[in-house]
Every structure is written in structure tokens, then in C-alpha cells.
Amino acid sequence: MRAHEAGALHGDIGHREPAWLRPPVDVNALVPQLWPRAVARGVDGALTVAGLGVADLAAEYGTPVYVLDEDDLRSRARDFRDAFPDVDVYYAGKAFLCRAVIRMIAEEGLHLDVCTGGELATALSAGMPAERIGFHGNNKSVAELTRALDAGVGRIILDSFTEIDRLTALARERKVRPGVLVRVTVGVEAHTHEFIATAHEDQKFGFSLAGGAAAAAAFKVIDEGVLDLRGLHSHIGSQIFDTSGFEVSARRILALQAQIRDARGVELPELDLGGGFGIAYTTQDDPAAPQELGKRLRKIIDSECAAENLAVPHLSIEPGRAIVGPAVFTLYEVGTVKNVDGLRTYVSVDGGMSDNIRTALYDASYSATVANRASTAEPLLARVVGKHCEAGDIVVKDEFLPADVQPGDLVAVPGTGAYCRSMASNYNHVPRPPVVAVRDGSARLIVRRETEEDLLALDVG
Ligand SMILES: Cc1ncc(COP(=O)(O)O)c(C=O)c1O
């Protein structure tokens, strides 16, 4: 199905809802875990966020628009910070990065992960202290590494032997000793409640544990003595609800930590467990609270360190999605409603795969509601699609919307804070939507809408 030429989901014919999706008793009801905390239905039945009506937001900022509940994002950042005491929480900027959000997470005491020169430039321009920035990436250029060194970023996560050589040469020239971690591929692939533990690791990131590259990389850095090897790093996947994958990964990476100690007499002081903590996109998802995750991960590390007779290293984690994902919903306007041969009802909105590629790319599931009013109509199984020239341009594969959904209605899709605006494109020359932060009854634009002039400004031929 994924290989279908017309789009990932085009071959998926049928009008039945998936087994997990039940017709709602009240089609207007909001499932609390799917929505930013400040979202509610007002007395007129329309959605409000921190007291502001969605129709007013749409009138002022246009649609589509990403609406960020600032207090929600801040409280999720604090939840992680509080649930992981003595752990450095790096917000993974790839999930969504702009200056206002960087300031929010910095004010809440978080660190920041970046993985390109562009993300680094954004972080620095927002005033993020360089020592609180970690720099990832499997192909950092010499220019990017130079910039990171000159800025004094707190740590660089090494991903290849080529990079070790590059960074060592740059550090020698500059007579600096940057902090580094070695990214280890531990042979654990975790998504939702499932994980696979393999002996080999066929992917572009990191140094293979099973093949011996991870140990060789750590020995090389220690033996050359130019870079300051702070510890090991592993990231095992995304949208993870279960900690069993972390357990296997911790066991494997701490065995390497013990091997390094035994071979070189060095106990590395830090360990990064990566990100990937899951969120609720639909009622099928039931993520653990950060408090629970914090306890479970601490227990795993304590017992695996005891088994290897290692001191517990200073830990860090890198949640992205779990901080920004649930804090945002996308507000669209419906343009057409089409019933196709009694097979399926297509509700077309004014955005699509250019503002949310996750449905097409990952076969992701989302939820939606009609946002500008409450309805007394029966629930109708619908598919929310975009306006792009692509049959796989689907935003929400299956959702019950009121049967009277019509052009001009506003549709809100929750859980779009992570990997939506950050992966947005200009496909079909559609300008990318703005991001509006709402707090205490007022809204402010934090990323403006792209314009056709912006698009044409790049077209210099
Ligand atoms: C190294 C690393 N850390 C953290 C993350 C963040 O993952 P998530 O947003 O799912 O928490 C990613 C995501 O790809 C990653 O590659």
C-alpha cells in the first residue's frame, strides 16, 4: 500500500471506519487528551483557546493556521523537567523550532538539540545559551562544525569517523576541547508499543554497537585526547509508549560503557537516552505521563548500572514531540464536501500535505472536529483531505464529523505541533501557514504566513 504511485493511502478503498474508531455519542465532544489544555467549546458551541474564539483567529490570521497554546507547551516542558530531576532535558528542535518557542523552553529550564546549521542559527539568534545546545546530525559540514565550535555549543554528538577527524582537526586549530558524545546504534527499533531488538543495525545514524564501530569510535576519541568524550548517546525511535525498548537499549549501551572502562580506565560521566516519547493523536493512543516515564527510566538505569558495577552517569533525554506536539492544533476552512459513490465522504480543506506530511509519509492517524459551531447532526464517517494535486494528500484518514459539515466550516486537527510546520513544504506553490501563540486571552503571531511574494523572491531566473 505504501508504494502506491498515486500516494501512500490511495489504494486503501472502503468506507468502513478502522476498528478503534467508534461513532461518538456526541459528535461535538472533545476528547481531552487530544487537545491543548486551553481548548474548550464556548457557549455558542465553537472552539475557544485560552478564551479566544477560533472564528476570530481565522478572521485575523487566515487559514490554515497553526494555533499554539503557549501555557500547554510550557507546562509540558515543566512536566519533563520536574519528572526527570537531575536530568538535562534537551528539547529536540526538529519537532518545531522558532525563536519564540526557543525562548519558552529556555525559560522553562530546558536545553536544546539542533541538527543543522539553520537550526543552530535560529537557536543562537533567539539567545539560547550556546552551552545549553547539543548539535546532532549524520552529515555535519565543516562549516557547521566550525560555527558550532566558534559559538561554544555545549556538546556535539559524533556520528561518523569522518566527523571525528573533521572535528579533531578543527579543535586542534582552535586549541579548544569541545564536549562530545558518541552516538551508538544499539540495534533497538521502537515505535508505539512494539520494539525490535536486533543484532545488527542497518541505518545511517550513529556507530554500530554490534559491529564494534561504537567502541572503536570511543577509543579513538579517548586515545587522541583532543575532544572531551562526555558519554554515549542512543535514540531508539519515535512515538514510543512503552519503556521495554529503553531497557534493552540501556543494557546494551551500559555494557559498552563498562567495556570502555575496562579497556581505558575511563568511566564516562554522561549518558543520553534520546527522545521518542509518544503522544495521543487519536483515542487509540494512551501515552504515559512524564512522571511515570521518569520513574521507569531511572529504575532501568539504576539497575543496569548496578549490574555492570558502574556509577550512574549524569543523564539527558531529548523529547521533541511530547513537548510541542499536543500544544498545537491546525485550523482549516472547508472548501468542498464530496460524497463519492456512497463509498466515502471527502471533506477538502485549504491546506493539506504541505502543512502536514505525516499522514502521507508515515501513514499517521489524526483526529478532527468541526470547530466553528456545535452540530445536532448525526456523526458521518469522513476523510479530511487537502487541496494538493495528489490523491495521497490526506490530513485525517478517518474521523466522524457531523453529517451537516459544509463549505465555510472550520475544521480543527489537534496534535500538529510536532513535525508538521517543521516539515512543511511549498508543494504546488502553497505558502506555508503561520503559527499563532495564544495565552491568557490574547494571540500573537510567532511565525508569519509565507506569501506568494516570498515564493517569487526565490525565483530569480
Ligand atoms: C537523536 C534524536 N533525538 C530526539 C529526537 C526527538 O524525537 P521525538 O520528537 O519523537 O521525541 C529525534 C527524532 O528523530 C532524534 O533523532
The ligand as an SDF file (V2000), in Angstrom:
LIG
                    3D

 16 16  0  0  0  0  0  0  0  0999 V2000
   18.5470   11.9600   18.0670 C   0  0  0  0  0  0  0  0  0  0  0  0
   17.1240   12.3410   18.2610 C   0  0  0  0  0  0  0  0  0  0  0  0
   16.7480   12.8290   19.4580 N   0  0  0  0  0  0  0  0  0  0  0  0
   15.4790   13.2070   19.6910 C   0  0  0  0  0  0  0  0  0  0  0  0
   14.5080   13.0950   18.7160 C   0  0  0  0  0  0  0  0  0  0  0  0
   13.1180   13.5540   19.0300 C   0  0  0  0  0  0  0  0  0  0  0  0
   12.1710   12.5850   18.9160 O   0  0  0  0  0  0  0  0  0  0  0  0
   10.6700   12.8790   19.4080 P   0  0  0  0  0  0  0  0  0  0  0  0
   10.2640   14.1860   18.8180 O   0  0  0  0  0  0  0  0  0  0  0  0
    9.8780   11.7510   18.8860 O   0  0  0  0  0  0  0  0  0  0  0  0
   10.7200   12.9600   20.9050 O   0  0  0  0  0  0  0  0  0  0  0  0
   14.8490   12.5750   17.4590 C   0  0  0  0  0  0  0  0  0  0  0  0
   13.8220   12.4290   16.4170 C   0  0  0  0  0  0  0  0  0  0  0  0
   14.0240   11.9980   15.3380 O   0  0  0  0  0  0  0  0  0  0  0  0
   16.1940   12.1840   17.2220 C   0  0  0  0  0  0  0  0  0  0  0  0
   16.5930   11.7090   16.0440 O   0  0  0  0  0  0  0  0  0  0  0  0
  1  2  1  0
  2  3  1  0
  2 15  2  0
  3  4  2  0
  4  5  1  0
  5  6  1  0
  5 12  2  0
  6  7  1  0
  7  8  1  0
  8  9  2  0
  8 10  1  0
  8 11  1  0
 12 13  1  0
 12 15  1  0
 13 14  2  0
 15 16  1  0
M  END
$$$$
